[in-house]
Amino acid sequence: MSPGGVDENTGLLSGYASGARAALTCSLIGDSARRATITGTAGRIEVPRDFFCPAQFTLWHGERPERVEMPFEGWATTSRPPRCNAACVKGSSRAR
């Protein structure tokens, strides 16, 4: 808890009627992993650091990894939140 009464770190565990589960964490003061893992009965998908604008992910079939390249142009890949650049919005109504 910050001196101003704001939670600096938090977590969330959710359960769904389908049986799916979700675990989320975030921090205002710590450098979190900023990655995502989606797990299913046949394998999992691992999205590396800065999952909000990934260039690739790994699809796991048991112990067999398959790296999938996924070029994502138009977003800044920094430790700051993503910002759309001019090329990203070119031709969109937001660019006008």
C-alpha positions as CSV (number, residue, x, y, z in Angstrom):
1,M,0.0,0.0,0.0
2,S,1.4,3.4,-0.9
3,P,1.4,6.3,1.5
4,G,-1.5,7.7,-0.5
5,G,-3.6,4.5,0.1
6,V,-3.2,3.0,-3.4
7,D,-2.4,-0.7,-3.9
8,E,1.1,-0.9,-5.5
9,N,0.8,-4.6,-6.3
10,T,-2.3,-6.7,-6.9
11,G,-3.4,-10.1,-8.2
12,L,-6.6,-11.7,-9.5
13,L,-7.6,-15.3,-9.6
14,S,-10.8,-16.0,-11.7
15,G,-12.8,-19.1,-12.3
16,Y,-15.3,-19.7,-15.0
17,A,-18.3,-22.0,-15.5
18,S,-16.4,-23.8,-18.2
19,G,-13.7,-24.8,-15.8
20,A,-11.2,-22.3,-17.2
21,R,-9.0,-20.4,-14.7
22,A,-7.2,-17.1,-15.1
23,A,-4.4,-15.6,-12.9
24,L,-3.4,-12.0,-13.4
25,T,-0.9,-9.8,-11.6
26,C,0.2,-6.2,-11.9
27,S,2.5,-3.7,-10.2
28,L,3.0,0.0,-10.1
29,I,6.4,-0.3,-8.5
30,G,7.9,-3.6,-9.7
31,D,9.2,-4.6,-13.1
32,S,6.9,-7.5,-13.8
33,A,7.5,-10.2,-16.4
34,R,4.9,-8.6,-18.8
35,R,4.4,-12.0,-20.5
36,A,1.4,-14.3,-21.1
37,T,0.9,-18.0,-21.0
38,I,-2.3,-19.7,-22.2
39,T,-2.6,-23.3,-21.2
40,G,-5.0,-25.9,-22.6
41,T,-5.4,-29.7,-22.6
42,A,-3.3,-30.2,-25.8
43,G,-0.5,-27.7,-25.0
44,R,0.2,-24.1,-24.3
45,I,1.1,-20.8,-25.9
46,E,3.8,-18.7,-24.4
47,V,4.0,-15.0,-25.4
48,P,7.3,-13.3,-24.4
49,R,7.9,-10.1,-22.6
50,D,5.8,-7.1,-23.8
51,F,3.0,-9.5,-24.8
52,F,0.9,-6.4,-25.8
53,C,2.9,-6.2,-29.0
54,P,4.6,-9.5,-29.6
55,A,6.8,-10.3,-32.6
56,Q,6.5,-14.0,-32.0
57,F,5.1,-16.7,-29.6
58,T,5.9,-20.3,-28.9
59,L,3.3,-23.0,-29.3
60,W,4.0,-26.0,-27.2
61,H,2.6,-29.5,-28.2
62,G,3.7,-31.5,-25.2
63,E,7.5,-31.1,-25.1
64,R,7.7,-30.0,-28.8
65,P,8.0,-26.2,-29.2
66,E,7.0,-24.4,-32.4
67,R,8.1,-20.8,-32.6
68,V,5.7,-18.7,-34.6
69,E,6.9,-15.4,-36.0
70,M,4.3,-12.7,-36.1
71,P,5.7,-9.3,-37.2
72,F,3.7,-6.6,-35.6
73,E,4.4,-3.2,-37.2
74,G,3.2,0.2,-36.0
75,W,3.6,0.0,-32.2
76,A,6.5,1.1,-30.1
77,T,8.2,-1.8,-28.3
78,T,9.5,-0.2,-25.1
79,S,9.0,-0.5,-21.4
80,R,6.3,2.2,-21.7
81,P,2.7,1.5,-22.7
82,P,2.4,1.0,-26.5
83,R,1.7,4.1,-28.6
84,C,0.4,4.0,-32.1
85,N,2.7,5.8,-34.6
86,A,1.7,7.6,-37.8
87,A,2.1,4.5,-39.9
88,C,-0.3,2.6,-37.6
89,V,-3.2,5.0,-38.0
90,K,-2.5,6.1,-41.6
91,G,-5.8,6.1,-43.4
92,S,-7.9,5.5,-40.2
93,S,-10.5,8.0,-38.9
94,R,-8.2,8.6,-35.9
95,A,-5.5,10.1,-38.2
96,R,-7.8,12.8,-39.5
